[in-house]
Amino acid sequence: MKKCYLAIDLGATSGRGIVGFLDNGKLETVEVNRFANAFVPVNGHLFWNIYKLFDEILNSIQLATQNGFAIQSIGIDTWGVDFGLINGEGYLTGLPYIYRDSISDGAVEQLANEIMPISELYAIAGIQTMQLNSVFQLFAQKKLKTNTFLNAKKLLFTPDLLNYLLTGVYLNEYTIASTSSLLNCKERDWDSLLLSKLDIGKDLFSKIVFPGEKVGTLTPQLSQHLNVPSIPVIAVASHDTASAVAAIPAIGSEFAYLSLGTWSLMGIESAQPIINEETFADSFTNEGGVNGTIRFLKNITGFWLIEQCIQSWEKQGQKVTYAQIDEEVLLAKPFERFIDCDADDFKQAGDMVTMITNYLIKTNQSIPQTYGEWARCIFESLAMKYRFTLDKLVRHASFEIKSIHAIGGGTKNHLLCQLTANATQLPVIAGPVEATASGNILVQALAMKELSSFDDIREVMRNSVETKSYLPTDKLEWETQYEKIKQLF
């Protein structure tokens, strides 16, 4: 059997089980399982079906084994901020809320009034203020005295929770914990003062482990059930963006990264947190990365907008594919309409076509008439938001940003990559598509001593992937349009 590492890469809409192995200094990957991930609406709230995800992880282990792969270790990465709560008997107190649920509505203002000013919270955690942040979700559950909170003895973020179900070990991995606004960004540990003010015991949280450390091994019961050895489970960079950034095939540090998925994340790597009044005002975040780095970045709404539009059309009986959109968008006239992708109008799940329509009416703009016009509105708006973010990012970076490395599934959208190069007037180097899974696998390889340093990860990626470069064009036209619409942001 071929020795390999199994990456479980979970996004907000889908998940994959991907095996990877090193061959002559190159990373080879094989997808063994792909599955949907969707929230479950219950009694007016939205939850993750965590047990379905766990079942798909077990399926991935079985499928990898059946396909002749000998799994040396397992690593799990997921989206950020969401968590499950465990009772004294070791069971979930309830399904985890999803970050877009309404339970945290108003929690930012309430926490600011009752606990501490948001600027003080930012000074501790260095995290961009968004009501979906774990601290606001947890504060809301405590304030509402939900049974899930009242019965809780341990808090585990999504990848920590799945690691626990595999191993029975309670641990909190650093990169995922750093998204919560509960971690002291400079000390890289739970902030005792914040927890005291929240009146939440520190024993709700577990020891922090860092990328490349071992969590444990499959429980004997699972090993027997799956008929596999007691496989090690590794704490990879378990926030998906941290894994993706680790796999950027870059040389040097003078670049910004742009992770393209349901969310877009744009930032730089920094040796230390960048926390001051200006970064607070600009809503930048400081999240943990591999090898002691800080991912200084901004969260931007991404393909969520077009994904939700497609769902809206499907509910109306219109079957729309990405291939159809990619074809029609090229026929749509440019620069006809723009939206602020991060406006509150688009935060909640729902009929996105109606939400965007209402926004365009409110801002005295025309309504798209074709799928291509809808898509061009979204993609041009995203590109302009990346430019707006880059303008702020360069003011905080300690080096000149000379290029943008785009990673993730969204890099398959060649038009968006070119629009981003045009809007920012920087070269965009796109690839790899499977950056997150690659980073996950290579951190496992480092933990299992097949690689010797974090620098080896990027060298392997440069040997393994082909990138595509997009050079900026039409500078005058894009500058003119940007000056016209940037007040929207």
C-alpha positions as CSV (number, residue, x, y, z in Angstrom):
1,M,0.0,0.0,0.0
2,K,1.1,3.6,-0.8
3,K,2.1,5.5,2.4
4,C,0.2,8.8,2.5
5,Y,-1.3,11.6,4.7
6,L,-5.0,12.2,4.8
7,A,-6.2,15.8,4.7
8,I,-9.8,16.5,5.7
9,D,-10.6,19.9,4.3
10,L,-14.0,21.3,5.3
11,G,-15.5,24.4,3.9
12,A,-18.8,26.1,4.6
13,T,-20.5,24.4,1.6
14,S,-18.5,21.3,0.9
15,G,-15.8,19.0,2.3
16,R,-13.1,16.8,0.8
17,G,-11.0,13.9,1.9
18,I,-7.7,14.2,0.0
19,V,-4.7,11.8,0.3
20,G,-1.2,13.2,-0.4
21,F,2.3,11.8,-0.6
22,L,5.7,13.1,-1.5
23,D,7.5,11.7,-4.6
24,N,10.9,13.1,-5.5
25,G,10.3,16.4,-3.8
26,K,6.9,16.9,-5.3
27,L,3.5,16.6,-3.6
28,E,1.0,14.3,-5.3
29,T,-2.7,14.3,-4.2
30,V,-5.7,12.2,-4.8
31,E,-9.3,13.1,-3.8
32,V,-10.9,10.1,-2.3
33,N,-14.1,11.7,-1.0
34,R,-16.2,14.8,-1.7
35,F,-19.3,15.7,0.1
36,A,-21.8,18.5,0.7
37,N,-21.8,20.5,3.9
38,A,-25.0,22.4,4.7
39,F,-26.6,24.0,7.7
40,V,-29.6,22.6,9.4
41,P,-32.5,25.0,10.2
42,V,-34.2,24.1,13.5
43,N,-36.7,26.3,15.4
44,G,-35.6,29.5,13.8
45,H,-31.8,28.9,14.2
46,L,-29.1,27.5,11.9
47,F,-26.8,24.7,13.0
48,W,-24.0,22.6,11.6
49,N,-24.7,18.8,11.2
50,I,-21.4,18.0,12.9
51,Y,-22.2,14.2,13.1
52,K,-22.6,14.1,9.3
53,L,-19.2,15.7,8.9
54,F,-17.7,13.2,11.3
55,D,-19.3,10.3,9.4
56,E,-17.8,11.6,6.2
57,I,-14.4,11.7,7.8
58,L,-14.8,8.1,8.7
59,N,-15.9,7.4,5.1
60,S,-12.8,9.2,3.9
61,I,-10.5,6.9,6.0
62,Q,-12.3,3.8,4.7
63,L,-12.2,5.0,1.1
64,A,-8.5,5.9,1.3
65,T,-7.7,2.4,2.7
66,Q,-9.9,0.7,0.1
67,N,-8.0,2.5,-2.6
68,G,-4.7,1.1,-1.4
69,F,-3.4,4.0,0.7
70,A,-1.7,3.4,4.0
71,I,-2.6,6.4,6.1
72,Q,0.3,7.7,8.2
73,S,-1.6,10.5,9.8
74,I,-4.8,12.6,9.6
75,G,-5.2,16.4,9.7
76,I,-8.4,18.4,9.7
77,D,-8.9,22.0,8.7
78,T,-12.1,24.0,8.6
79,W,-13.6,27.5,8.5
80,G,-13.0,29.7,11.5
81,V,-14.9,31.0,14.6
82,D,-17.6,28.3,15.1
83,F,-17.4,25.9,18.0
84,G,-19.2,23.1,19.8
85,L,-19.7,22.8,23.6
86,I,-19.1,19.5,25.4
87,N,-20.8,18.5,28.7
88,G,-19.3,16.7,31.6
89,E,-20.0,13.3,30.1
90,G,-18.1,14.1,26.9
91,Y,-21.0,14.7,24.6
92,L,-22.1,17.8,22.7
93,T,-24.6,19.9,24.5
94,G,-26.2,20.6,21.1
95,L,-25.4,21.0,17.5
96,P,-23.0,24.0,16.9
97,Y,-24.5,27.2,15.7
98,I,-23.3,28.5,12.3
99,Y,-21.6,31.8,12.2
100,R,-24.4,33.4,10.1
101,D,-27.1,32.5,12.7
102,S,-29.0,35.4,14.2
103,I,-28.2,34.4,17.8
104,S,-25.3,36.9,17.8
105,D,-27.5,39.8,16.4
106,G,-26.8,42.8,18.6
107,A,-24.0,41.1,20.6
108,V,-21.3,43.5,19.5
109,E,-23.1,46.5,20.9
110,Q,-24.2,44.6,24.0
111,L,-20.6,43.4,24.8
112,A,-19.3,46.9,24.2
113,N,-21.8,48.4,26.6
114,E,-21.6,45.7,29.3
115,I,-18.0,44.2,29.2
116,M,-15.5,46.5,27.5
117,P,-15.2,48.9,24.5
118,I,-14.5,47.1,21.2
119,S,-11.3,49.0,20.9
120,E,-10.0,47.4,24.1
121,L,-11.1,44.0,22.8
122,Y,-9.2,44.6,19.6
123,A,-6.1,45.6,21.6
124,I,-6.2,42.2,23.3
125,A,-7.1,39.9,20.4
126,G,-6.2,42.0,17.3
127,I,-9.3,40.6,15.5
128,Q,-11.5,42.4,13.0
129,T,-14.8,43.2,14.7
130,M,-17.6,41.0,13.1
131,Q,-20.6,39.8,15.0
132,L,-19.9,36.2,13.8
133,N,-16.7,36.2,15.9
134,S,-16.6,33.4,18.6
135,V,-16.5,35.9,21.4
136,F,-19.8,37.4,20.4
137,Q,-21.4,34.0,19.8
138,L,-20.3,32.8,23.2
139,F,-21.4,36.1,24.9
140,A,-24.8,35.8,23.2
141,Q,-25.3,32.2,24.4
142,K,-24.3,33.1,27.9
143,K,-26.6,36.1,28.0
144,L,-29.5,34.1,26.6
145,K,-28.7,31.3,29.1
146,T,-29.0,28.6,26.4
147,N,-28.9,25.0,27.5
148,T,-26.0,24.5,25.2
149,F,-24.0,27.0,27.2
150,L,-25.3,26.2,30.7
151,N,-24.3,22.5,30.4
152,A,-20.9,23.2,28.8
153,K,-17.6,22.0,30.4
154,K,-15.4,22.4,27.3
155,L,-15.4,24.6,24.2
156,L,-13.9,23.0,21.0
157,F,-13.6,24.9,17.7
158,T,-14.9,22.9,14.7
159,P,-11.6,21.1,13.9
160,D,-10.8,20.6,17.6
161,L,-14.2,19.0,18.0
162,L,-13.7,16.6,15.1
163,N,-10.2,15.8,16.4
164,Y,-11.8,15.0,19.8
165,L,-14.4,12.7,18.2
166,L,-11.5,10.9,16.5
167,T,-9.1,10.7,19.5
168,G,-11.0,11.6,22.7
169,V,-8.4,14.3,23.4
170,Y,-9.4,17.9,24.4
171,L,-7.0,20.4,22.7
172,N,-7.4,23.8,21.1
173,E,-5.2,24.4,18.0
174,Y,-3.6,27.9,17.8
175,T,-4.6,29.1,14.3
176,I,-8.2,28.2,14.8
177,A,-8.3,29.6,18.3
178,S,-6.8,32.9,17.0
179,T,-9.9,33.6,15.0
180,S,-12.1,33.7,18.1
181,S,-11.2,37.1,19.7
182,L,-10.7,35.2,22.9
183,L,-7.0,34.7,22.5
184,N,-4.4,37.2,23.6
185,C,-2.7,37.9,20.2
186,K,0.7,38.9,21.6
187,E,0.9,36.1,24.3
188,R,-0.8,33.5,22.0
189,D,-2.8,32.1,24.9
190,W,-6.3,32.6,26.4
191,D,-6.7,36.1,27.8
192,S,-7.4,35.8,31.5
193,L,-8.6,39.4,31.9
194,L,-11.1,39.1,29.1
195,L,-12.5,35.8,30.3
196,S,-12.8,37.2,33.8
197,K,-14.8,40.2,32.5
198,L,-17.0,37.8,30.5
199,D,-17.4,35.8,33.7
200,I,-16.4,32.6,31.8
201,G,-14.0,30.2,33.5
202,K,-10.7,29.5,31.8
203,D,-11.3,25.8,32.4
204,L,-13.8,25.9,29.5
205,F,-10.8,26.1,27.2
206,S,-8.0,23.6,26.7
207,K,-4.2,23.7,26.2
208,I,-3.1,25.5,23.0
209,V,-1.2,23.3,20.5
210,F,0.6,24.6,17.4
211,P,0.7,23.4,13.8
212,G,2.8,20.2,13.6
213,E,2.0,19.0,17.1
214,K,0.3,15.6,17.6
215,V,-3.2,15.6,19.0
216,G,-3.4,11.8,19.7
217,T,-4.4,8.7,17.8
218,L,-7.7,7.1,16.7
219,T,-9.5,5.6,19.7
220,P,-9.4,1.8,19.9
221,Q,-13.1,1.7,19.2
222,L,-12.7,3.6,15.9
223,S,-9.7,1.6,14.9
224,Q,-11.6,-1.6,15.4
225,H,-14.7,-0.2,13.7
226,L,-12.8,1.0,10.6
227,N,-10.4,-2.0,10.7
228,V,-7.3,0.3,10.5
229,P,-4.3,0.9,12.8
230,S,-4.3,3.5,15.5
231,I,-3.5,6.3,13.2
232,P,-2.0,9.6,14.5
233,V,-4.1,12.7,14.3
234,I,-2.0,15.9,13.8
235,A,-2.8,19.5,14.7
236,V,-2.2,21.0,11.3
237,A,-2.8,24.7,10.7
238,S,-6.5,23.9,11.3
239,H,-7.9,27.2,10.2
240,D,-8.3,26.6,6.5
241,T,-6.8,29.9,5.5
242,A,-3.7,29.2,7.7
243,S,-3.2,25.9,5.8
244,A,-3.7,27.7,2.5
245,V,-1.2,30.5,3.2
246,A,1.4,27.9,4.3
247,A,1.2,26.4,0.8
248,I,1.8,29.5,-1.2
249,P,4.6,28.7,-3.6
250,A,6.3,32.1,-3.0
251,I,9.9,33.1,-2.8
252,G,10.6,35.9,-0.3
253,S,8.0,37.9,1.5
254,E,7.1,40.9,-0.6
255,F,3.7,39.8,-1.6
256,A,0.1,40.0,-0.5
257,Y,-2.1,36.8,-0.5
258,L,-5.7,36.6,-1.6
259,S,-7.5,33.4,-0.7
260,L,-10.5,33.0,-2.9
261,G,-13.4,30.9,-1.7
262,T,-16.8,31.5,0.0
263,W,-14.9,34.2,1.8
264,S,-12.1,36.2,0.4
265,L,-9.1,36.9,2.7
266,M,-6.5,39.4,1.8
267,G,-3.4,40.0,3.8
268,I,0.3,39.7,4.4
269,E,2.6,37.5,6.6
270,S,4.1,39.3,9.6
271,A,6.5,38.2,12.3
272,Q,4.5,40.1,15.0
273,P,0.9,41.3,15.4
274,I,0.1,44.8,13.9
275,I,-2.3,46.3,16.4
276,N,-2.8,50.1,16.6
277,E,-5.6,52.7,16.2
278,E,-5.2,52.7,12.5
279,T,-5.5,48.9,12.0
280,F,-8.5,49.0,14.3
281,A,-10.1,51.7,12.3
282,D,-9.4,49.8,9.1
283,S,-10.8,46.6,10.5
284,F,-7.7,44.4,10.0
285,T,-7.3,41.2,11.8
286,N,-4.3,39.3,13.3
287,E,-4.6,35.6,13.0
288,G,-2.2,32.8,13.7
289,G,-0.1,31.2,11.0
290,V,2.5,28.5,10.7
291,N,6.0,28.8,12.1
292,G,5.1,31.6,14.5
293,T,3.8,34.0,11.8
294,I,0.9,36.3,12.1
295,R,-1.6,36.5,9.2
296,F,-2.4,40.2,9.0
297,L,-5.5,40.3,6.9
298,K,-9.0,41.5,6.2
299,N,-12.0,39.2,5.7
300,I,-14.0,40.1,2.7
301,T,-17.2,38.5,1.4
302,G,-16.3,36.2,-1.5
303,F,-18.1,33.7,-3.7
304,W,-20.9,33.6,-1.0
305,L,-22.7,36.2,-3.2
306,I,-22.8,34.2,-6.4
307,E,-23.3,30.9,-4.5
308,Q,-26.4,32.4,-2.9
309,C,-27.6,33.8,-6.2
310,I,-27.4,30.4,-7.8
311,Q,-29.5,29.0,-4.9
312,S,-32.1,31.7,-5.4
313,W,-32.4,30.9,-9.1
314,E,-32.6,27.2,-8.4
315,K,-35.5,27.8,-5.9
316,Q,-37.2,29.6,-8.8
317,G,-36.8,26.5,-11.0
318,Q,-33.8,27.9,-12.9
319,K,-30.9,25.5,-13.3
320,V,-27.8,27.6,-13.5
321,T,-24.2,26.3,-13.8
322,Y,-20.9,28.0,-13.3
323,A,-20.0,27.1,-16.9
324,Q,-23.1,29.0,-18.1
325,I,-22.2,32.0,-15.9
326,D,-18.6,32.0,-17.1
327,E,-19.8,32.1,-20.7
328,E,-22.5,34.8,-20.2
329,V,-20.4,37.1,-18.0
330,L,-18.1,37.8,-21.0
331,L,-21.1,39.1,-22.9
332,A,-22.1,41.5,-20.2
333,K,-21.1,45.2,-20.4
334,P,-18.5,46.2,-17.9
335,F,-18.8,48.9,-15.1
336,E,-22.6,49.0,-15.2
337,R,-23.2,48.6,-11.5
338,F,-21.3,48.0,-8.2
339,I,-22.2,46.8,-4.7
340,D,-20.3,46.8,-1.4
341,C,-19.8,43.1,-1.0
342,D,-19.5,43.5,2.8
343,A,-22.6,45.5,3.3
344,D,-24.9,44.3,6.1
345,D,-27.5,43.8,3.4
346,F,-25.8,40.6,2.4
347,K,-24.7,39.1,5.7
348,Q,-27.5,36.6,6.3
349,A,-28.4,33.5,4.2
350,G,-31.4,34.0,2.0
351,D,-32.7,35.2,-1.3
352,M,-29.5,37.0,-2.5
353,V,-31.0,38.1,-5.8
354,T,-33.6,40.1,-4.0
355,M,-31.0,41.4,-1.5
356,I,-28.8,42.7,-4.3
357,T,-31.8,44.1,-6.2
358,N,-32.9,46.0,-3.1
359,Y,-29.3,47.3,-2.6
360,L,-29.1,48.5,-6.3
361,I,-32.5,50.2,-6.0
362,K,-31.3,51.9,-2.8
363,T,-28.2,53.2,-4.5
364,N,-30.0,54.3,-7.7
365,Q,-28.4,51.7,-10.0
366,S,-29.9,49.5,-12.7
367,I,-31.0,45.9,-12.1
368,P,-29.1,43.1,-14.0
369,Q,-31.2,41.3,-16.6
370,T,-29.0,38.2,-17.4
371,Y,-27.0,35.8,-15.3
372,G,-23.9,37.3,-16.9
373,E,-24.8,40.8,-15.8
374,W,-25.4,39.5,-12.2
375,A,-22.0,37.8,-12.3
376,R,-20.2,40.8,-13.7
377,C,-21.7,43.0,-11.1
378,I,-20.4,40.7,-8.3
379,F,-17.0,40.0,-9.8
380,E,-16.2,43.6,-10.6
381,S,-17.4,44.6,-7.2
382,L,-15.1,42.0,-5.6
383,A,-12.1,43.2,-7.6
384,M,-12.8,46.8,-6.5
385,K,-13.1,45.7,-2.9
386,Y,-9.7,44.0,-3.2
387,R,-8.3,47.3,-4.5
388,F,-9.9,49.2,-1.6
389,T,-8.4,46.7,0.9
390,L,-5.0,46.7,-0.8
391,D,-4.8,50.5,-0.5
392,K,-5.2,50.2,3.3
393,L,-2.9,47.1,3.5
394,V,0.1,48.9,2.0
395,R,-0.1,51.6,4.7
396,H,0.4,48.9,7.4
397,A,3.0,46.7,5.7
398,S,6.6,47.1,6.5
399,F,7.6,46.2,3.0
400,E,6.6,47.1,-0.6
401,I,3.9,44.7,-1.9
402,K,5.0,43.8,-5.4
403,S,2.5,41.1,-6.3
404,I,-0.6,39.2,-5.2
405,H,-0.6,35.4,-4.7
406,A,-4.1,34.2,-5.3
407,I,-4.9,30.7,-3.9
408,G,-8.0,28.5,-3.5
409,G,-10.8,27.3,-5.6
410,G,-11.7,30.8,-6.8
411,T,-8.5,30.9,-8.9
412,K,-10.3,28.8,-11.4
413,N,-12.3,31.9,-12.2
414,H,-9.9,33.4,-14.8
415,L,-12.0,36.6,-15.2
416,L,-12.0,37.4,-11.5
417,C,-8.2,36.9,-11.4
418,Q,-7.8,39.3,-14.4
419,L,-10.2,41.8,-12.9
420,T,-8.2,41.8,-9.7
421,A,-5.0,42.5,-11.5
422,N,-6.6,45.4,-13.4
423,A,-8.2,46.8,-10.2
424,T,-5.0,46.6,-8.1
425,Q,-2.6,47.2,-10.9
426,L,-0.4,44.4,-9.5
427,P,0.5,41.1,-11.1
428,V,-1.7,38.3,-9.8
429,I,-0.1,34.9,-9.5
430,A,-2.8,32.3,-9.3
431,G,-2.5,28.8,-7.8
432,P,-2.6,26.3,-6.4
433,V,-6.4,25.6,-6.4
434,E,-6.0,23.0,-3.6
435,A,-3.8,25.2,-1.4
436,T,-5.6,24.4,1.8
437,A,-5.4,20.6,1.4
438,S,-1.7,20.9,0.3
439,G,-0.8,23.0,3.4
440,N,-2.7,20.5,5.6
441,I,-0.8,17.5,4.1
442,L,2.7,19.1,4.2
443,V,2.3,20.2,7.9
444,Q,1.5,16.5,8.5
445,A,4.7,15.5,6.6
446,L,6.7,17.9,8.8
447,A,5.1,16.4,11.9
448,M,6.0,12.9,10.8
449,K,9.6,14.0,10.0
450,E,9.4,13.5,6.2
451,L,10.1,17.3,5.9
452,S,12.6,19.1,8.2
453,S,11.4,22.7,8.3
454,F,8.5,24.9,7.4
455,D,10.6,26.4,4.6
456,D,10.5,22.9,3.0
457,I,6.7,23.3,2.6
458,R,7.0,26.2,0.1
459,E,9.9,24.6,-1.7
460,V,7.8,21.4,-2.2
461,M,4.9,23.6,-3.5
462,R,7.1,25.4,-6.0
463,N,8.2,22.0,-7.3
464,S,4.7,20.7,-7.4
465,V,2.3,23.3,-8.9
466,E,2.0,25.4,-12.0
467,T,0.8,28.9,-11.5
468,K,-0.8,31.3,-13.9
469,S,0.1,35.0,-13.9
470,Y,-2.3,37.8,-14.8
471,L,-0.8,41.2,-15.7
472,P,-2.7,44.4,-15.1
473,T,-4.2,46.2,-18.1
474,D,-6.5,49.2,-18.7
475,K,-5.1,51.3,-15.8
476,L,-6.7,54.6,-16.7
477,E,-10.2,53.1,-17.1
478,W,-10.0,51.1,-13.8
479,E,-8.6,54.1,-11.9
480,T,-11.5,56.3,-13.2
481,Q,-14.1,53.7,-12.2
482,Y,-12.5,53.2,-8.8
483,E,-12.6,56.9,-8.0
484,K,-16.3,57.0,-9.0
485,I,-17.4,54.1,-6.8
486,K,-15.0,53.8,-3.8
487,Q,-17.4,55.9,-1.6
488,L,-19.7,52.8,-1.7
489,F,-17.1,51.0,0.5
